[in-house]
Amino acid sequence: MVADVLLVNQNLLTSQPDIAEKVARTWFAGVAKGDADKQAAAKFISSTVPRFKNELGYEGTVMPWDGSSGPISPTIAISST
């Protein structure tokens, strides 16, 4: 399952690699924390992010994490524009 996608501009990677590394480490730490406590992550996301709060609610948010879809697989995309 792809929980979300993080986009990083190529300029950030080349001009500020230390910041880019911190962003990536923080991203993956958040993914690991969410994967470790799926119910708490779903509760947090569904109570703070408008689309999840207004459209999916807790049940719709936690459903992909119910174990049938496997672990969260984060994706990072790098843009050159």
C-alpha positions as CSV (number, residue, x, y, z in Angstrom):
1,M,0.0,0.0,0.0
2,V,1.2,3.5,-0.8
3,A,0.1,5.6,2.1
4,D,1.3,8.8,0.6
5,V,3.9,10.3,-1.7
6,L,6.7,12.8,-0.7
7,L,7.9,15.0,-3.6
8,V,11.4,16.4,-3.4
9,N,12.8,18.9,-5.8
10,Q,16.2,18.0,-7.3
11,N,17.5,21.4,-6.3
12,L,17.0,20.6,-2.6
13,L,18.9,17.4,-3.0
14,T,21.8,19.0,-4.6
15,S,21.9,22.4,-2.9
16,Q,20.9,21.3,0.7
17,P,21.6,17.5,1.0
18,D,21.6,17.7,4.8
19,I,18.0,19.2,4.8
20,A,16.9,16.6,2.2
21,E,18.3,13.8,4.4
22,K,16.5,15.1,7.4
23,V,13.2,15.4,5.5
24,A,13.6,11.7,4.3
25,R,14.5,10.5,7.8
26,T,11.5,12.3,9.3
27,W,9.3,10.9,6.6
28,F,10.4,7.3,7.1
29,A,10.2,7.7,10.9
30,G,6.6,8.8,10.6
31,V,5.8,5.9,8.4
32,A,7.4,3.5,10.8
33,K,5.5,5.0,13.7
34,G,2.2,4.8,11.8
35,D,2.9,1.2,10.9
36,A,3.7,0.3,14.5
37,D,0.3,1.6,15.8
38,K,-2.1,1.7,12.9
39,Q,-5.2,2.4,14.9
40,A,-3.6,5.5,16.6
41,A,-2.3,6.7,13.2
42,A,-5.7,6.3,11.6
43,K,-7.3,8.1,14.6
44,F,-4.9,11.0,14.3
45,I,-5.1,11.3,10.5
46,S,-8.9,11.0,10.5
47,S,-9.3,13.7,13.1
48,T,-6.8,16.3,11.6
49,V,-6.6,15.9,7.8
50,P,-9.7,17.4,6.2
51,R,-10.2,14.8,3.4
52,F,-9.9,11.9,5.8
53,K,-12.0,13.7,8.5
54,N,-14.8,14.8,6.1
55,E,-14.8,12.0,3.5
56,L,-13.5,8.8,5.0
57,G,-13.7,9.1,8.8
58,Y,-11.9,6.7,11.1
59,E,-13.2,3.5,9.6
60,G,-12.3,4.5,6.0
61,T,-8.9,5.6,7.2
62,V,-8.0,2.5,9.2
63,M,-9.4,0.0,6.7
64,P,-6.3,-0.1,4.4
65,W,-4.2,-0.8,7.6
66,D,-6.3,-3.7,8.8
67,G,-3.6,-6.1,7.9
68,S,-5.0,-7.4,4.6
69,S,-3.0,-5.0,2.5
70,G,0.4,-5.5,4.2
71,P,2.8,-3.0,5.6
72,I,2.9,0.7,4.5
73,S,5.2,1.3,1.6
74,P,6.2,4.9,1.4
75,T,7.2,6.5,-1.9
76,I,9.5,9.4,-2.5
77,A,9.5,11.0,-6.0
78,I,12.3,13.4,-7.1
79,S,11.4,16.2,-9.4
80,S,13.9,18.1,-11.6
81,T,11.5,21.0,-12.2
